[in-house]
Structure formats: C-alpha cells, structure tokens
Amino acid sequence: MATFAELTQRNAHCISAVFLHYVILIGRTDHMNSYLKGAAVGLALTASAGMASAETWQMQSTYPGSLTQLGTLGKRIADQIAIVTGGAVEIEFQEPGALVPALETFDAVASGAIEAGWSTPGYWAGKVPSLQLFAAVPFGPSAGEYIAWLKFGGGTELFEEIYANSNIIGIHCGIIAPEASGWFSKEINSPEDLKGLKMRFFGLGAKVMEKLGVSTQLLAGGDIFPALELGTIDATEFSMPAIDLNLGFYQVAKHYYFPGWHQQSTLFDLMINLDVWEGLDEQTQQQIRAVCDANITYGLAEGEAIQGKALAELQEKGVTIHRWSDDMLNTFQTAWNEVAEEQKAADADFARVWESLSAFRAEYATWKDLGYLQ
C-alpha cells in the first residue's frame, strides 16, 4: 500500500502533467488569456517542485524501538516529523545495529553516511567530553531546571556550537524523570561493598563509581541483560523502573537502589548531519524543532505516569527496593565534586559549559528554595 507521501508525489506529478498538457492545447488557440496560462504553469511547477523536495532520512537509533520511552520516543518523533512537515521529511527509524553499531551512530551522522541518529549526548563522552553535561549531571538539575537552562540560560546555544564542530546539529528531543541508581546481586551498605565490582554505568556517574573502586563499562541497553546473566558484569544501572522492568534485570539481580543521584533527569537528542540540516528551508527546520519541543513534554509526562505501577510489579517479582543512606549519598557527592574539577581542568569546552550551568543553577537556587516544598 502506498504511503501518504508516495500518493502525494503521484498526485503532484499527475497535476503537473495535466496542467502542462492543458496549457499546450489551449496555447494553440486564443481562447485562454495569459493570466490563466500563467496560473496553470505556476501550479504545475509548484507541484513538481514539491515533489522534488521530499526527503527520506535514515535514522539510526541507539535504543530498540520497542523499549519503553527510550525507543518509543524516537519512533514517535519519526512519525510526527512526517506528519508535521506534510511528508516533506520522511524518517525511517532503524533498530540498533541495523545500519551501524549503536555506539557508532555519532560517526555515521557526522560523516553523512546516515542523515540522522536518535540517542543521548552522554554516549559520546569519548569523542566530545562536554556533551555529557547536555545529557545528565550527577546531583544535577531536575527536568524543569534543566530545560530552563537550555531554553533561557544559554545551554542550547553552547550545545549546538559544540556539536557543529563535528558536522552535526543536535536538537534536544526528549527528557525523562529521575533514574534508579542501580541493580545489585547483594546489598550495598558501605563504600567498601562497592570495591571490586564490575558494573555497567553511564556518563559522568561512571567516573564517580571508578573513584570508589568500581570497574565500569558502557554497554548499550540490549547488551546489559546477557552481560549480567553471564557474569561479565556484577551490577548495572540503566534507567527508570518502567524501562528496567522491560529489560528484565529483576531476573538476575534483586536489590534495586534509589535515588538516581547520577541522573536526576536525562536528555535525549535527534542528531542530524549538519549539511543535511542546512539544506532544509527555515520552515521545515522550525517544524522539526517544534516536534522535538512537543516530544519533550510528552515524554516527561509519560515517564512520570508509569513509574508507580512498574515499581509495584517489580516488588511482586521479589525485588527489594532500597534507598541510599545519607552517608552513601555524601560519599557519592564528594567523589563527584572531585570528578567535576578534573573534567574542567582536562577540557576547555567542559569548563565553559559547567560554568554556564553552575551560574544558572546558583541563580535558580533562590527560587527553588522559596518556591518549592523541600
């Protein structure tokens, strides 16, 4: 069955052919005035131009399309962009590894091998360390504060400037609520219990865990369960309860820790090859940005709505839910402060972004303390 875009293209072609044929026939007589001739030719050319401007992009996802929020939000933007642009941009969502391995998406988009990618900026720490600050920050801002910095504190301008150095434009296109802190096969009661563990861990939080004696590695979502099951890793963190439930971690680890001090909110982005982006007209660019803004709202609302049910189901499956003690949280935060200073000293862009975010948070703190219940 033909897609909407294919039918539109066929109709445009038919319209242009009919009108041009009509103009030629009428042009042999003097019964059609010049105005109608011009209108007919203009309509035909407009239809033809519209047909020529339609684009199909390949979008490599780092998350399976079936994965709650992380994948489904990516599929949603693909569908919404096609609708909002009237078929001018059609995006084909590609499952992890379909075109390139999940963690090679950055290079594929940068080179133009594919037009777009769906991911989180935190995956590219080894290439551009500062991008981690646009994904999740240990002991960092909640969703509202994070978005405020991006939209009104200069965050988006820095984000796009840094991505542009790699021939990519990144558009924040999703945010999720706080994550869990991790799955463990045994209780963790002190920093000593962490030493020697092999753990999947994301982003800047991984550097904190390394300071506490944990050996960390970054695995894509689909690789985590097999690694736990085979004993390649002893523990993992990944996301929120509804997402972790989907991945089945409860089958091999029964101790689930909160709060997710390393990811109080997590941002996701649509990466687009910069040359492809600059080839779009301004209206289409703004339509894509509007879809992403709407997806942020949708994703945050959905994420907040589904966690309670997921937690109840996990407990029914025999999972013990723990809350870190104040002493453990203080240990994590002390280690994080050291990591932040090291990252600032090692990378100029990291230092610039950290300064911008920190200044915004310092100003915001007064409002947070006065306006919100603690």
Sequence and secondary structure as in RCSB ss.txt:
>XXXX:A:sequence
MATFAELTQRNAHCISAVFLHYVILIGRTDHMNSYLKGAAVGLALTASAGMASAETWQMQSTYPGSLTQLGTLGK
RIADQIAIVTGGAVEIEFQEPGALVPALETFDAVASGAIEAGWSTPGYWAGKVPSLQLFAAVPFGPSAGEYIAWL
KFGGGTELFEEIYANSNIIGIHCGIIAPEASGWFSKEINSPEDLKGLKMRFFGLGAKVMEKLGVSTQLLAGGDIF
PALELGTIDATEFSMPAIDLNLGFYQVAKHYYFPGWHQQSTLFDLMINLDVWEGLDEQTQQQIRAVCDANITYGL
AEGEAIQGKALAELQEKGVTIHRWSDDMLNTFQTAWNEVAEEQKAADADFARVWESLSAFRAEYATWKDLGYLQ
>XXXX:A:secstr
   HHHHHHHHHHHHHHHHHHHHHHHHTSS S HHHHHHHHHHHHHHHHHHHH EEEEEEESS TTSTTTTHHHH
HHHHHHHHHTTTSEEEEEE TTSSS GGGHHHHHHHTSSSEEEE GGGGTTT GGGGGGT  TT   HHHHHHHH
HHSSHHHHHHHHHHTTTEEEEEEEEE     EEESS   SGGGTTT EEE  HHHHHHHHHTT EEE   HHHHH
HHHHHTS SEE  S HHHHHHHTGGGT  EEEE  TT SSEEEEEEEEHHHHHTS HHHHHHHHHHHHHHHHHHH
HHHHHHHHHHHHHHHHTT EEEE  HHHHHHHHHHHHHHHHHHHHH HHHHHHHHHHHHHHHHHHHHHHHHS  
